[in-house]
């Protein structure tokens, strides 16, 4: 199998912290990244759930902005839920 080179930039602190975590479990950073890519291919998605509070709160802000744009009253709970959940799904859970 022919190897291919992947290059990307990341903040030094992120690289340092991740390297430390992987070294603690006996892996180097290159091997950890290869494992991540292989698992992504096997699962056909990210190999972990995205449930970060920052993502959740940003999706709510986006939903409120969309409600304002559409002139929908947030007290109309069904329309509100439709916009919020549709926005979360479309923006953050498409792979």
Beta strands, then each sheet from edge to edge (+ up, - down):
end
